[in-house]
């Protein structure tokens, strides 16, 4: 289980036959078999030392995430799974990517915050609600604007600094997950 509050990002050091090697920002070897979330996708660690660790990305994950667009020196937002003593400061999302879509526009505000506009497939229109939660590359955010086939979020300077959001450019692909409570409500309504 994860908190969805991003505190770290890590750089990709190598990609070989869909095995990603990234810098180990945790500074301790990770136990083989544990899960670490990368841009919202939970990956199983297959090898690790104090400086780097590796995980394999299967085809299902390639199809559903932005991993196919990642290159060496790109960043992942990362989170280690929760300990029982950790706080639960999170939105209602499951940790599974619903879709990938495109950054369409970025507006920088005078206070240092930025608006990011993300375009997505119209079949998700009923899952986006203004002031409800959305996750972009594992960062749990609040929807500012709910438009037709797009949404916007506002990112404060702190979040830009500790995540890979500040690196996003127009036409970049991002991982999206929609609020799980609203997904359940929609499912129940469609079964009536």
N, C-alpha and C positions, 0 to 999 in steps of 0.2 A: 504494500500500500504506500501511496505517496501523498505529499501535502499539496502539490501543485504550486508551491511558492518557490520560485527559482532563486537560488543564491549563487550559482556558479555556471560558468561556461567552459568548454574544453575545445581544444583545437585538434583537427584531424591530421595525423602524422602520415598515414598510409592507407591505401585501399588496394586489396589484392583478392580477386575472385570473390567479391562481396564480403570479405573479412576486413572490417575497419579497425585500425589501430589509432588510438587517441592518447593525448597526454593525460597522465594520471594526476588530476588536481586534488585527489583525496590523500596523496602523499604516503599511502600505505598499500602494499599489495592487496588486491581484491580477491576474495575467495572465488574459485572457479565455480560457476553455476548460479551465482547470485544475479539479481536483476538490477540494472541501472537504467534510468529513463533518459533517452536522448531525443530532444525535440518532440517529446510526447510519446515516443515509442519505447517500450520496455525491451531491453536487449539483455541476453544472457552472456555473462563474462566467460570467455573460454581460455584466456591467458592474461597474466598480469605480473608486473613488478612495480617498484616504487615510482618509476618514471612514465610508464605507459601501460595500457591494457587493450585487449582486443575482444571483439564480438563479431559473430557471423550474422548477416542479414539475409533471411530467406526470401524467396520470390514473393510470397504473400505480403511481406512488409515492404518490399520494393514497390509493389503495385499500389499500396495504400498510403505511402509516405513520400516525403520530399527527398529521401535518401538517394534516389536515382539522379538528383541534380547536385549532390554534394561532391566537392573536390578537396584535394589535399590543401590544407591551411584554412579551410572553412571551419566555422565554429558550430558546436551543438550546445544547446541549453541542457544541463544535466542535473539530475537529482538522484541521490541514493535513497533507498526505501526507508520508511519511517521506523524509528524505534518506539517501543511502548510508551516511553517517557516524553515523546515529542508532542507538540501542540497540533491541533487540527484546524489550521487557518486556511480553508480551501473552499472552492466552489464545487458544485455537484457535477463532476465529470468522472468518467471511469478510467481514463488512461489509455483509451484505444482511439486511434485516429479514424474519424468519419470520412474525411476526404482531403484532398489537397486542392489548393486554388491559388490565385494570382494576386499579388499586390498591384493595385491599379493606380493608386495615387498616394502621395505622402505630402502633408502640409506641416511645416514647422511653425510653431507659435512663438510669440515674443517671450513667453515665460520659460522656454526651453523644452516644453512638452511637444509631442508630435501627434498628428492625426494620421492613422494608417487606414486606407480604404482597401478592402479585400473583396474581389469579385468571386462569386461561386455559382455553381449550377442551380438553376431555378427549383429543382426538386427539393432543395433544402430551405426554401423560403419560409415554410411554416415552423422551422426550428430556430429562427433568429428573432429575438424579441429585444427591443430597446430596454436597457438597464438590466438585462439578464446576463448570465456569464457565457463566455466563449473562451476557448483556449487556442492560441496561435503559437506553434512551435513550443508547446508545453507551458507557455506563460498564461496564467489564468487572468482574464481581463473582463471588463464590463463593456457590453455593446453600447456605443454612444448613439449611432444612427442605424436604423433598420430600414434599408432601401430595397428596391426591387433587384434581386440578384447580387446585392452587395451589402456589406456592413462596414462600419467604421469603429475604431477604438482609439482612445487617447492614451499615450504612453508617457509617464512622467520621466524626468531625467534619470532618477535612480534606477528604474527598470531598464532604461536604455543602456546604462553603464554595466549592469551585472548580467545581462542576457545578450543573445545575438541579435535582438530586434534592431539595434542601431545599425547593423550591417545590411538590413534589408533595402533593396532597391526596387524601383518600379519593374514589373514583370517577373520578380522572384516568386518562386513557388513556396508556399507555407503549408504546414500541417494544421488542420482544423478539427476540433471536437466541439460538438454542441452540448448544451446543458442537458444532463441525463434526466432530470425530473421532467423537463418539457418533452423529451423524447418519449418517456413513458406515458405522459398525458396524451400526446398525439397518437400513440399506439392504441391506447384504450379507446379513444374517440373513433379511430378508424375501424375498430372491431365491433362497433355498435350496429 
